[in-house]
Amino acid sequence: MSPAPTKPVWSWPDALDALAAAPDHHTLIMENERVRIIQTRILPGQVVPLHTHCWPAVAFIGSWSDFVRRDPDGTVTLDTRLGADYPMINAPFWQEPLTPHSVENVGDTEFQAVQVELKENPDDSTRIR
């Protein structure tokens, strides 16, 4: 019998996990020892508090709105208004673990996504440090 999966080596406290730090914007849909499925909803003008996502995920955008992601110091790390391509709605895409960040919906519609976080990682060399 193999040991239970563990989170990658992670230097941020569990209190920054998306479900704990930003419960108004993240909802647990399902969880077991291999995956955790989270729904994210951000209404126009809302700012999601500082939080993390410690596992890689397959994500699906349900509805799009432009957003700005900032690091803990407030530095902009992503502004989707500056990108040339928008993601396809309901098309899966890969998302690496996300270190502490906040998100502001700067568009005029709701941003909605579902992330299927993968708790198991067969290659320990890819774990976040």
N, C-alpha and C positions, 0 to 999 in steps of 0.2 A: 504494500500500500504506500502510495507516495504521500509526502507531507502536504499539509494544507498550503495553498498559495499565500504568498505574502506580498505586501506592497513593495514596490521598488525602494531602494535606499533613497530616502526622501528627507531633506533637512528642514522641512516646514511642518509645523504642528498640525495635528488632525483638526484642530479648531478652524483651520483655513480651508478644509475640505468644502467643496461647493455646497453640499447639503447642509453642513453646519454653519458656514459663514454667510451664505446667501440663500436661506430657505425660502424667501419670497419669490425667488426666480428659478429655483431648481427643485424638481419633484422626483422622488424615487419611484420608478415604474416597476422595477423588478430587480432582485439581487440574489445571487447564489455564490458558491465558492469560485466560479470561473468568470462571471460577468456581473456588471452593474449597469442598469439602463436608467438614464436620467433624462428627463425632459427639461429644457430650458425655455423660459418665456420672459421676454423683456418688452414692455410697452414703450411707445414713443416717449422720449424725454427721461426715461428712468435710467438710473445708474446702479449697476449691480456692485455691491461691496467687494472689497478685496477678497479673493478666494483662489483655490487651486483645483486642478484636475490631475491626480497623480498617476493615472493609468492612460496608456494609449487607447484610442477609441476609433470605431467606425461611426461617423456622424452623418445625420440626414437633416437638411434644412427643410422645415415645413413651411415657413413663411419668412421672407427676407426683409430686412431693413438695414440701412447703413449703420455702422457702429464704430466706436473708437475704443481700442483696448489700451490700457495704461499699466505701467509697472507700479510697484509700491511707492516710488518717488513721484508719481504723476507724469512721468515721461511717456509720450505716445509711442507705442510699439506697433500699432496697426491702426490705420484709418481707411476703412473700406471705400470711402469716397474717392480715394486716390488710385484705386485699382482699376484696371481696364476690364476685367472679366468678373462677372458675378457668378456664384455657384449655381448649379442647376437645382431646382426644387426637387426634393425627394430622391436625389441621386447620391449614393454613398460616396464619402470621401474619408481619407485617413487623417486622423488628428493625433499628433504626438502629445505627451503629457504637457500640461500648461502650468508653469510656475506662477507665483502670486501675481494677480492681475485684477483690474476692475474693468467693467464694460459699460459704456454709455450708448444707448440707442439714440442716434442723432438723426434718424429718419422719421418718417411720418406714419409708419405702419408697425405692427408688432413683429418682433423677431422671435421665431420659434424653431427649436431644433431638438433632436433626440440623439443622445450619444450612447453607444453600446461600448462601455469601457471593458477592456480585456485585462483581467487580473493576472492571468498567467502569461509568463514571458519565457519561452524556451531558451532564449539567448541572453544570459545574464549580462553580457557585454553591452547591451543596449539600454540597460537600466539607467534612469536619470540619477545624477549625483548632485 
